[in-house]
Amino acid sequence: MTAELTTIIDLIRYGASRFNAAGLTFGHSYDNALDEATQLTLHALHMPHDLSPVYGQARVTAEEKSDVLALFARRINERIPAAYLAGEAWFAGLSFKSDARALVPRSPIAELIERGFEPWLGGREVLRALDLCTGSGCIGIAMAHYNPDWHVDGVDLSDDALALARENKVRLHADNVRLLKSDLFSGLQGEHYQLIVTNPPYVTNAETDALPKEYSYEPQLGLRAGNDGLDLALKILRDAPLHLDREGLLICEVGEAEKALVELLPELPLAWVEFKVGQMGVFVAECADLVEHNARIRELADARG
Ligand SMILES: C[S@@+](CC[C@H](N)C(=O)[O-])C[C@H]1O[C@@H](n2cnc3c(N)ncnc32)[C@H](O)[C@@H]1O
């Protein structure tokens, strides 16, 4: 039945129909079937992601068509995220290399980076910023790209993730980024920042076990975070003041674990960021508030071992 498909737009439309019919899970980078089919089609044809729509009517050769259909089949049968099949994910307007060494970049923090962290920074000067749990390097490298006068550190526990982040640093000419291996803050003794941004693992054990197959291609180290999703976030809240200037800010994504965090620490003043699509479980904390509530945070974090 694919004999009737002749043009680029035919292939995109067909792929999207097949993806929807197969009940794929979207959201790793694009959140719908049409965008994923477009990404995979243009990748297989070696065309730019922003190809002018006029080329949609261009006919493809039999060989090109078979390459596109082969990628569609892998997406459907193996459920591999489209970003891994294409080897690329867009984040904060930048093209990152993406593969199974690190999670596909998709954090809403991209929107905060693009709006210069305002109104949260409120004109505070940033000299040094940290991207804790950097994965592919997307948050740290994007911060460095949009703020060329900042010195940005990106740290991760995973050697694989750091290897990919290093490739992305070169790819995006991020000379003001330093990448380090560290278990949270343990390798950062004596380092101080005005801004710490982090998208740590925050999926509960039960949710991680129930995730759709697409997520099984991603490193579990990037997802799993205990029974309530807060094992890492609590340690970050506990130790961030040791590495923040007194006027510094911690910006942290906890996704669905927001509810559990607010229940555990109702007295801690956290500002939950409003994104274009609403709240996405990202909070902003002032260093002074983290210091004031450190005893209670420490008690909760230490109990996690
Ligand atoms: C949710 S992913 C986020 C990756 C990237 N920042 C992003 O937004 O796509 C979390 C990352 O934390 C890293 N990680 C997990 N435990 C860690 C730890 N104890 N110390 C440092 N990094 C850790 C994982 O390897 C993974 O790359």
The ligand as an ORCA input file, in Angstrom:
! r2SCAN-3c Opt
* xyz 0 1
  C      16.795     13.717     34.353
  S      18.461     13.514     33.718
  C      18.746     15.164     33.167
  C      19.793     15.318     32.122
  C      19.866     16.714     31.511
  N      20.163     17.730     32.509
  C      18.584     17.049     30.815
  O      17.859     17.955     31.259
  O      18.269     16.406     29.798
  C      19.372     13.359     35.206
  C      20.867     13.159     35.077
  O      21.384     13.018     36.404
  C      22.466     12.135     36.385
  N      22.659     11.638     37.751
  C      21.976     10.680     38.409
  N      22.432     10.544     39.675
  C      23.432     11.453     39.814
  C      24.299     11.803     40.894
  N      24.206     11.185     42.066
  N      25.205     12.771     40.691
  C      25.304     13.405     39.502
  N      24.502     13.119     38.434
  C      23.588     12.151     38.595
  C      22.084     11.089     35.369
  O      23.227     10.424     34.879
  C      21.359     11.937     34.323
  O      22.246     12.316     33.304
*
